[in-house]
Amino acid sequence: MNRSLLYRYTAYLQLGLALLLASGCAPTQPFFLNESPDLKYYLQSATQIEYPDVDVASLPDTTQTLRPLTIGNHDYQFWNLPLEEAVSIALANAKFFITTSGIAEARQNVADQFISGTADQFGSVYDVAISQSTTQSVPLTVDGNGNRVLPRGVLRANQVGGVEDALAEFDAQASGFFNYSNTDRPRNSGNSTVSRSEFQSDDVTAQAAISKRLATGGVATIRNQLVYGRSNLPLGSFNSASRIVPSDYTVTMEAQVQQPLMRNRGTLINRIPVVLASLNEDVSIAEYEIQIRNLVRDVEVAYWDLYVAYRGVATAIIGRNSAIATAQFARLALENGTGTRQELAQAVEQYYQFRGLLESAIAGSNLPGSDRQGVYGAERRLRELLGISPTDGRLIRPIDEPTIARVEHDWNESVAQALYLSPELRQTKTRIKQQELELISAKNQILPEVNLSLLYRYVGVGDTLGPPSGSDVDFPAPGSSALESLTDGNYQEGAVRLEITPSAFGARRELTRIRGAKLRLAREKANLQEKERLLVSRLSDADAKVATHYQLVQTNAQRWQAAEQEVEARLAEFKNGRSPVNVVLQSQQRKAQAQIDYYRALGEYNKSLNYVDYLKGTMLANNNIVLREGPWNKKAYWDALERARERSAGKELVYGVSRPGVVRTGPLRDAASASEIIGSGTMTHGQTLSPESMMLNEPGLNGEYGGSINDPLGINLDPYRNPVEVNDQPLSELGDSPAELLSPAPGGNTLREGNVPTPAPSLDAPSLNSSPSVIPTPQGQLDTTSTTGSSKWQSARHVEHARAVQPVTYENNAPAEFVPAPVRRMAIPR
């Protein structure tokens, strides 16, 4: 190596080391020309909380909601709402169903779960359409020759999309390709009359094909192919071995049919994915019906809960007013020297107790023993189900009174209707049909794969591509046309191919697949049997609760009547000084509890009737609700009519050896046909006994207790057959404003002997301006009537009890005003 060059490289190395040591090991930023100082592409962090760019308008019921109704906010007007209208509003506003699946008698509020959940977790009006439009991610595939590639194996119900996606497997698929290649290379040969040492050529191949899968399992393909070649090989005469023309075109037109003869043969096995997809839609429709049914059930339950909440407020108002009147009597007794401060304080304490009950009955409370929802909370729950804002200046008031008619369902008919109309059982039966089809498909896969392929081809070759000119020049003469040779049909070819591929030795995978399909089918059938058994069990429990709640309505009505009489008697004794005040206060508490228990039993009775219809599958029909497909556009009906006329004018061709079996028995029929389809059940032959005769034949049931029919405990069973008449006032007549609701209009302004005094109006019991006299509050006494005004007691005015329980008589017919309103169900005649 040159010594000077070595010195030069050494100098460069020393200079580089010096620069490296001078700059140190710290990293440096590179230098860029035209660098912008704003650094708009610099990110301080890789992950941060960002807001999505979504523009979805909020509902007016969301953005225009008024402040909630509370103890301090009673700014509203009553909205008298019938039950039928409430159900109609809920169905009209329902995009999502704020409810849960299942047949539970009481369901929790799922609003909290809905807020934190996803759209897939809850039912919506879009679910059936989404199920119909679900598609697979695997596209239709073709091989290199343009033939459709058939799917292999067994398709499960959860592996197919909607019907349109399944039918897409039978759509025709077009395919094609264009290929150009160039060759330029030396050869291991010299130049001759048939060869060149340097070979050059241009080759073009183009293909277009249309392939369709048939319902019988075969594949039909029409294919056109063009092959062009040009090379530098030497040309020669017609009688030599050399090429006659420098280029040539080969055009073919092919028709090919591939048909399986054993595995995957026939219309039944090939239409199974379509039928599975159709049954998936049936499952989705049944789930949609379940969600609609549960929503209607929840609306009716919330409606009666709100009704009972209103009755709770009315009961608390009566209790509060009675406590005020009792305290006024205690005040008078104390001033006359016949009472004690202890009795007055006890009466005042009971007033505050009823006042607290009234406050919780209006607005709800989480305290133990209080109403957790109250009227305002129950009304908000109903509004959630109706799909409207929680507060809009109106307070929903149920104006439909619950039925008090005795209803008894025909047991055998109820069982038949439940077993036929239940959407849950219909879903399970649909899945059983899917498992049967999957078993058929699994059994088909154990057959050997025997495929027959038939091909027929027209060929045309020429010096040029064409078009046909009518000349008589044939290839390989110069000027010959490939398309003309093709249309002449002088060259035709055919091919037959038979492929046989049996299952693997032992067919382990196929046999295991069949066994798995059988086990899944057996599991679904056992599942159906258990569901039917448990459904009848729940129906039995619901039917028994109807009788229980009806009896509780009658029992609590009599209890209310007895408590009313006790209050009158105790108060009269207290006024005459023969009874302490605590006895009066306790009787007032019992009366209030008996009254609210009566309305709770009445609400539960109506909810039990609805639950029986719910389990029977007749609830939607009883509410005049019909699930039906919406209208299509006019073009769809026009196309359907054209297709129907086209198929009617054609000739039916049975081209499959096997055809799909029956998967449906037709449209769902009404409840009246259930007994004919399911059967009326079996009855044990024996004596038909009356209800009172079935209580273990204890003494007293045959008139041994004075001729009355009593049970072993001496309970009169007549009310079970004859309703106790309660002269209660409808909610719509309790006032048209919050003040009128919280303080019923008094019927007089003086205290009268022998009557139950009932108090002054409002939640805080303000003064009665029409009272003839005002009793001043002694110095140091607690003001029990107002939290803001001066401390004073006032005399209460008597109110005629429009809601008092009337005396029970069974001999005379009830007055017309006490006859229950007609209901949809048929009451048992007396």
C-alpha positions, 0 to 999 in steps of 0.5 A: 500500500502507498505510504502517503495513502496510509498517512492520509487515512490515519489523519482522517481517523484522528480528526474523527476521534477528536470531533467525537471527543469534543461533542461527547456522548450526549444525543443531538437533534438533527438539523432540518431546513425549513423547520417550522417552530410551531411543532404541530406534529409533536405529541407530548403523550401517546395515550390520553383521554379524548372525546369522540367526534360524534354528532348525534342529537339528544332527544328533547325529553333529555335536554328539556327535562324540568327539575325533579318533583320533591317534597319542596317542589309540587309544581305540576298538573295531573295527567290522567292516564289510562292503562291502555294509553300507557302501553300504547305510548311505551310501544310507540316510543320504544327503540330499546326495551329497558327490560330483561329477558326471562319470565320472572314475576318481578324484574328489577329496574335495569336503567343503571345496567343499560347506561353502562352496557352496550347495545348488544346486551338489550333488545331493540326494534332493530334486532330482527332486521340486524339478524336478517342482514348479518353476513359472513366474512368469507367471500365466495371463492373460485379456483384458477379455472373460474369454478366455484369452490364448495364449502367443506364440512358442516355448518352450524346454526351460529356459523351462518348469517341471514337468509339473504347471506345463505342464499348468496351461496347460490349466486352466480360469480363472475371471474377473470384474469389477464396475464402477459409474459415476455421471454428473452434468453439464450438457448443451448442450441444453435440457429436452425430452421426450427430454433434460435440461439437467442429466444424471444417471445410474447405470451398473453392469456386472458380468461373470463368465466361465470360459475354458479352453485346449484341446489343439487350440490353441483357447480355449473361454469361457462368459461372463455379463454384466449391464448396468444403467442408470438416468437422469433422462431424461423418461419418455413413452408407449409410442409416443413416443421417450422412455424408457418406464421409468426403468431397464433391465437387460440380461443376456447369456449367451455361449459363444465358441470361438476356434480357430487354423487354421494357427499353433499348431493341433493337439495336437502343437504345443500339447502340446510344453511338456508333453512338454518338461517331462516330458523335463526330469524325465527329465534330472533323474532321470538326474542323480539316478542319476548322483549315486547311482552316483558315491556308490556308486563313491566308497564302494567306492573309499574302502573299498578305500583303507581296506583298503590302509591297514590292510595298510600298517600291518601291513606297517610293523609287520612292517618295524619288528619286523624292524628291531628283531630286526636291531638285536638281532643287531647288539647281540649281534655288538658285544658278542661283538666281531664287530660295529661300532657303525656297524652297530648305529647303522645298524640303529637308524636303520632302526628309526626309519625303519620307526617313522615309516612306521608312524606315518604309516600309522596317522594320516597325514602331509603329509610327502613320501613318507608316507601322507597319510591313513593308517588314521585319515584313510582311515576319516574319508573313508569316514565322510564318505561314509557320513554318520556322525560322524567319531569315535564310539568305533569304528574301521571295519575292512573285513572283505571281502577283495578278490577275486584271481580273474581277470576278463575282460569280453566286449568287445562286450557291455561296449560295448553295455551302456555305450552303452545304460545310461550315464545321461550318454548317456541325458541327451544323448538326452533333450536331443536329443528336446527339440531335435527338439520345439523345431525342430517348434515353430519351424517352426510359427511361420513359418505365418500366424496365422489364427484363427476365432472363433465366438460365440453369445449369449442376451440378456434385457432388462427393467425389473427383474432378475428372477427369472422370474415366468411373467408375459407382460409384455415389455420395455419394459413396466413390471415386465418381468424381464430374467432371464425374458426371458433364459430365454425365449430370444426374443433370440439373437445370433451372430458370426463373426470371422476374423483373418489375420496373416501373418509379417512380410515376409521372415519374418526372425525366424522363419527365424532361429529355425528355423536356430538350432533346427537348429544346436542339434539338430545340436550335440546329435547331434554331442555324443552321438557324441563322448560315445559315442566317449569313453565307449568310449575310457574303457571301453577304458582301464579294461578294459586296466587290469583286465588290467594290475592283475591282472598287477601283483598276480601280479608283486608277489606273486612279488616279495614271495616273492623278497624274503622269501627274500632276507631269510632268506638275508641274515639267515643270512649276517649271523648267521654274519658273512659279510654286513654289516648294511646288506645285511640292512637293504636287503633288509628295506626291499625286502621291506616295499615289495614287500608294500605294493606287492602290496596296493596292486596288489590294491586297484587291481585291485578298484577297476578291476573296479568302474570297468569296471562303473561305465562299463558302467552295471551297477554299481548292478545288481551291488550290488542297487540299484534306483532306484524311485519311493516310495509315494504315499498311499492317496488318490492310488492311489484317485484314479488308479484312479477316473480310469482307470475313468472314461477306460476307460468313455468313448469315445476321441475323436481331436480333433487332426489331428496327434498327438505323436510317440514321445518314449520307447521304454519303461522302461529295460531290464536289462543283458542286453538291451543287446546286443539293443537296441544291437547286439553290435558288429562284429568283424574276421574273422580268427584268434583269438589267445591273449594270449601269441600277440599280443605281436608274435610275438617269439622265445620265445613258441613254447617256444623258451626251454626249453619255457616260455612267456615274453615277449621279456624272458623274463618268465613269462606263466603267472602271468597265467593262473594266480594266485599263491597268497598265504597272507595273513591277513584283517584281521578276524583281526589282532586285536580291539583296537588293541594286538593290531593294532599288535603281532601275537601272537608265536609263540615267545619265543626266537631260532631259527636259520634263521628271520626274527626278528620283534619285540615288540608295540606302536607303540613296541616295549615289552618282552617280559615272556616273554623269557628274557633281557634284553640291557642297553644299554651306557652312552651308547647310544640307546634305540630301544624306548621314549620314556618307560621305561628304556633297554634292549634285549630279545630278539625272539621269532619269529613264524610268518609267516601272511602269507608268500608261499607257493612258486609251483606251477602243477601242483598244485591250491591247498589249500582254504584258499587258494581265493579266495572266490566273487565276483559276477563270473564268473571265466574258467576255467583 
